[in-house]
């Protein structure tokens, strides 16, 4: 297993009679040696989610201590207030996501075995952080693969329609109840701050802006004008509220398909100093990788064509299947077809509150590359 927290159905010889989906089981190697404790679910291709590499009791106390350890890391990082509190396998709590937005917490549990401990997780979060409210965001189709229903709702206290947080000196309004994922993309926090070097007096294009996070940072760091594009009218409306909350009047928000907009602007000869591409995951799995590669290449090629010499492209992928070497190959192909040279200035990942496991490449999902165009 080499430390990987997942064991797939194809790697399992048999389960003992009477073991039920959601049970905690002892995992035994071929020669009978116990190799740890795991959550079992015969409904899922990930049949075992490892909890520990030794035999021990897995009870409410075990889970609560894991939650406390996760919160301790965020205290150590100094990011409590707006952060990823629990990052699933990377924090030893498989398929559990908890995000903090000021005094409101958003909880997502995608494993049947961990769902049995939901109340223990909530109780520990209340004990440690005393939030105003906790909201359940279990409205994710992947739960069906675990044999669970989708659900949302109040788990504790009260949760307002919007929550206000502060990120890098900016005011951000978050819709915890209906926003994408758990309401906001916290993993890009440090990458958004890193664009500061390239924003002064720049013409900026932010593609797939969602609720405006990169666009707001560009304006904050001195951009001359910013165009922010997203296909979701709901997201654009929230982005406009965010711009108003920060007093920005130089951001033009556009509701449009990213591919169509980039093609139109490129064909029209539009020019920019900084372009940010932060699309949703094009490849949900390996089967979708070929089409995803073409999609990433298309948007990056168009962006590279529109950048001035010395211009900066910040290009991202959150597709786990698009591994770093493939993303790098795609960027080189896009640059070749765009007939420009590129210099990689920085290769970044998620913020520190999204720790990764060396044994599990899937936890290293986010690629954020800063490129400079040389013509």
C-alpha positions in Angstrom: 0.0 0.0 0.0 3.0 2.3 0.6 1.0 4.6 2.9 -1.8 5.4 0.4 -5.1 5.8 2.3 -7.3 4.1 -0.3 -7.7 0.4 -1.1 -9.8 -0.4 -4.2 -12.2 -3.2 -4.6 -10.0 -4.9 -7.2 -7.2 -5.2 -4.6 -9.3 -7.0 -1.9 -9.5 -10.8 -1.7 -12.5 -11.1 0.5 -14.4 -9.5 3.4 -15.5 -11.5 6.4 -19.1 -12.6 6.6 -21.3 -10.1 8.4 -19.2 -7.0 7.6 -21.6 -4.2 6.5 -21.1 -1.0 4.5 -19.9 1.7 6.9 -18.3 -0.7 9.4 -14.8 -0.2 10.8 -12.6 -3.2 9.9 -9.2 -4.6 10.5 -7.2 -4.8 7.3 -5.1 -7.9 7.0 -2.3 -8.6 4.4 -2.3 -11.8 2.3 -0.1 -13.6 4.9 -2.4 -12.7 7.7 -0.5 -9.7 9.1 -2.8 -6.9 10.3 -1.9 -3.6 8.5 -4.4 -1.2 10.1 -7.9 -0.1 10.5 -10.2 1.2 7.8 -13.7 2.3 6.9 -15.4 -0.4 4.8 -18.0 0.1 2.0 -18.7 -2.5 -0.6 -20.8 0.0 -2.6 -17.8 2.1 -3.4 -14.8 1.4 -5.7 -12.8 2.8 -2.8 -13.7 -0.1 -0.7 -11.4 0.7 2.2 -10.4 4.1 3.5 -7.6 3.7 6.0 -7.7 5.4 9.4 -4.5 4.1 11.0 -1.7 1.7 10.2 -2.1 -0.2 13.5 -4.8 -2.3 15.3 -6.7 -0.1 17.8 -10.2 1.0 18.8 -11.8 3.5 16.5 -14.4 5.3 18.5 -15.8 8.8 19.1 -12.7 9.7 21.1 -10.4 8.8 18.2 -12.4 10.9 15.8 -12.6 13.9 18.1 -8.9 13.9 18.7 -8.3 13.9 14.9 -10.6 16.9 14.6 -8.7 18.7 17.4 -5.4 17.9 15.7 -6.7 19.4 12.4 -7.8 22.6 14.2 -4.4 22.8 15.9 -2.6 22.9 12.6 -4.7 25.9 11.4 -4.0 27.7 14.7 -0.3 27.1 14.1 -0.6 28.5 10.6 -2.5 31.5 11.9 -5.3 31.2 9.4 -8.4 30.6 11.6 -11.2 32.9 10.4 -11.3 31.8 6.8 -9.7 28.5 6.1 -9.9 24.8 5.4 -10.3 23.3 8.9 -10.3 19.6 7.9 -8.9 18.4 4.6 -10.1 14.9 4.4 -7.5 12.1 4.1 -4.7 14.7 4.6 -6.0 15.3 8.2 -6.7 11.6 8.9 -10.4 12.0 8.5 -11.3 10.3 5.1 -13.7 12.2 2.9 -14.4 14.9 5.5 -14.2 18.5 4.5 -14.8 21.4 6.9 -14.4 25.0 5.9 -14.5 28.0 8.2 -16.0 31.3 7.1 -15.8 33.7 10.1 -18.1 32.3 12.7 -19.8 29.8 10.4 -18.6 26.4 9.4 -19.5 24.4 6.3 -19.3 20.6 6.6 -19.2 18.0 3.8 -18.9 14.2 4.5 -18.5 11.9 1.4 -17.9 8.6 3.1 -20.5 6.4 4.6 -18.2 5.3 7.5 -17.4 8.9 8.4 -21.1 9.9 8.2 -21.6 7.6 11.2 -19.4 10.1 13.2 -21.0 13.3 11.9 -22.4 14.3 15.3 -19.0 13.6 17.0 -17.4 15.9 14.4 -20.0 18.6 14.9 -19.7 18.4 18.7 -15.9 18.8 18.6 -16.1 21.7 16.3 -18.6 23.4 18.7 -16.4 22.7 21.7 -13.2 24.0 20.0 -14.5 27.0 18.0 -17.9 27.9 19.4 -19.3 28.9 16.0 -22.4 30.8 15.3 -23.7 28.0 13.1 -22.7 24.9 11.2 -24.2 24.1 7.8 -24.3 20.7 6.0 -23.2 20.8 2.3 -23.7 17.1 1.5 -25.3 18.0 -1.9 -22.6 16.2 -3.9 -23.5 13.4 -6.4 -20.5 11.3 -5.4 -22.3 10.5 -2.2 -24.5 8.1 -4.3 -21.4 6.0 -5.0 -21.2 5.5 -1.3 -24.8 4.5 -1.0 -25.8 7.8 0.6 -28.4 10.5 -0.1 -27.6 14.1 -0.9 -28.6 16.6 1.8 -28.1 20.1 3.0 -29.3 21.9 6.1 -28.6 23.3 9.6 -26.5 21.2 11.9 -26.0 23.7 14.7 -26.9 27.2 15.7 -27.9 29.6 12.9 -26.4 30.4 9.5 -27.2 33.7 7.6 -27.8 34.0 3.9 -24.3 35.5 3.4 -21.2 35.4 5.6 -18.5 38.1 5.5 -14.9 37.1 5.7 -11.6 38.9 5.3 -8.9 37.6 2.8 -5.7 39.4 2.2 -7.2 42.7 3.3 -10.4 42.3 1.2 -14.0 41.9 2.2 -15.5 38.7 0.7 -19.2 37.7 0.9 -19.7 34.0 1.0 -22.9 32.1 0.3 -22.4 29.0 2.5 -25.8 27.6 1.7 -25.9 27.7 -2.1 -22.4 28.6 -3.3 -20.2 26.2 -5.3 -18.5 23.5 -3.2 -18.7 24.8 0.4 -19.3 28.4 -0.7 -15.8 29.7 -1.7 -12.5 28.4 -3.0 -10.2 28.8 -0.1 -7.4 26.8 -1.7 -6.4 29.7 -3.9 -5.9 32.2 -1.1 -2.1 32.4 -1.2 -2.1 32.3 -5.0 -4.4 35.3 -5.2 -2.0 37.2 -3.0 0.9 36.2 -5.2 -0.5 38.2 -8.2 0.3 41.5 -6.5 3.6 41.8 -8.3 1.9 41.9 -11.7 -1.2 44.1 -11.2 0.1 47.7 -11.0 -1.5 49.7 -13.9 -2.3 46.4 -15.7 -5.1 45.5 -18.0 -6.4 42.3 -16.4 -8.7 39.5 -17.6 -10.0 37.0 -15.0 -11.7 33.9 -16.6 -14.0 31.8 -14.5 -14.0 34.4 -11.8 -16.7 32.7 -9.7 -17.5 35.4 -7.0 -14.7 37.6 -8.2 -11.8 36.6 -6.0 -8.9 37.0 -8.4 -10.5 40.1 -10.0 -10.9 41.7 -6.6 -7.3 41.1 -5.7 -6.2 42.5 -9.1 -8.1 45.7 -8.4 -6.8 45.8 -4.8 -3.2 45.6 -6.0 -3.6 48.5 -8.5 -4.8 47.2 -11.8 -5.9 49.8 -14.3 -9.0 47.9 -15.3 -10.3 44.4 -14.8 -12.7 42.2 -16.8 -14.1 39.3 -14.9 -16.0 36.5 -16.7 -18.1 33.6 -15.4 -21.0 31.6 -16.9 -23.0 31.7 -13.7 -25.3 34.7 -13.3 -25.6 33.9 -9.6 -21.9 34.0 -9.2 -21.5 37.2 -11.1 -24.2 38.9 -9.0 -22.2 37.9 -5.9 -19.0 39.1 -7.5 -20.7 42.5 -8.1 -21.7 42.7 -4.4 -18.1 41.9 -3.5 -16.7 44.7 -5.7 -19.2 47.1 -4.1 -18.3 46.0 -0.6 -14.7 46.9 -1.4 -15.4 50.1 -3.3 -14.0 49.0 -6.6 -15.5 50.7 -9.7 -13.0 49.5 -12.3 -14.1 45.8 -12.7 -16.4 44.9 -15.6 -18.3 41.8 -14.9 -19.4 39.6 -17.9 -21.7 36.6 -17.9 -20.4 34.3 -20.6 -19.0 30.9 -21.5 -15.2 31.0 -21.0 -14.4 29.3 -24.3 -16.7 31.5 -26.3 -15.5 34.7 -24.7 -11.8 33.9 -25.1 -12.3 33.1 -28.8 -14.2 36.3 -29.4 -11.7 38.5 -27.6 -8.8 36.7 -29.3 -10.3 37.1 -32.8 -11.0 40.7 -32.0 -7.3 41.4 -31.2 -7.9 42.2 -27.5 -4.7 42.7 -25.5 -3.9 42.3 -21.8 -1.0 42.5 -19.3 -2.3 39.8 -17.0 -4.7 36.9 -17.6 -6.0 34.5 -14.9 -7.5 31.2 -15.9 -9.1 29.3 -13.0 -11.6 26.9 -14.6 -13.6 24.2 -12.8 -12.2 20.7 -13.1 -12.3 19.6 -16.8 -11.3 16.0 -15.9 -13.4 14.4 -13.1 -11.6 11.1 -13.8 -9.0 9.5 -16.1 -11.6 8.7 -18.8 -12.2 12.4 -19.3 -8.6 13.3 -19.5 -8.2 13.4 -23.3 -11.1 15.9 -23.7 -9.8 17.9 -20.7 -6.3 18.2 -22.2 -7.8 19.7 -25.3 -10.0 22.1 -23.3 -7.1 23.3 -21.2 -5.0 23.7 -24.3 -7.7 25.8 -26.0 -8.1 28.3 -23.3 -4.4 28.6 -22.6 -3.6 29.1 -26.3 -6.2 31.9 -26.6 -4.9 33.6 -23.5 -1.2 33.4 -24.6 -2.2 35.0 -27.9 -3.7 38.0 -26.1 -0.9 38.8 -23.7 1.5 41.6 -24.4 5.3 40.8 -24.5 6.3 40.4 -20.9 2.6 39.7 -20.0 1.7 37.3 -17.2 -0.5 34.2 -17.4 -1.7 32.7 -14.2 -3.2 29.4 -15.2 -4.8 26.8 -13.0 -6.1 23.3 -13.0 -7.9 21.6 -10.1 -8.4 18.3 -12.0 -6.7 15.5 -10.0 -6.3 13.4 -13.2 -4.4 16.3 -14.9 -1.1 15.5 -13.3 1.7 18.1 -13.2 3.7 16.7 -16.0 0.6 16.6 -18.3 -0.3 20.2 -17.4 3.3 21.2 -18.2 3.1 19.4 -21.6 -0.2 21.1 -22.4 1.3 24.5 -21.6 4.3 23.9 -23.9 2.0 22.7 -26.7 -0.3 25.8 -26.3 2.7 28.1 -26.4 4.0 26.5 -29.5 0.7 26.8 -31.3 0.3 30.4 -30.1 3.8 31.1 -31.5 5.1 32.6 -28.3 7.9 31.7 -25.9 7.1 31.2 -22.2 9.1 31.4 -19.0 7.8 29.6 -15.9 8.2 32.0 -13.0 6.5 29.9 -10.3 4.7 26.6 -9.9 2.3 26.8 -7.0 -0.2 24.6 -5.3 -3.0 25.0 -2.7 -2.7 27.1 0.5 -1.0 25.6 3.5 -4.3 24.8 5.2 -4.8 22.2 2.4 -2.0 19.8 3.3 -1.0 17.0 1.0 0.1 13.4 1.5 3.3 12.3 -0.3 1.8 8.8 -0.6 -1.4 10.0 -2.3 -0.9 12.0 -5.5 -4.6 12.7 -5.5 -4.2 15.1 -2.6 -1.8 17.2 -4.8 -4.7 18.3 -7.1 -4.2 22.0 -7.6 -1.8 23.3 -10.2 -1.3 27.1 -10.4 1.4 28.2 -12.8 2.7 31.8 -13.2 4.1 32.2 -16.8 5.7 35.2 -18.6 5.2 35.6 -22.3 8.3 36.2 -24.5 7.6 37.0 -28.1 
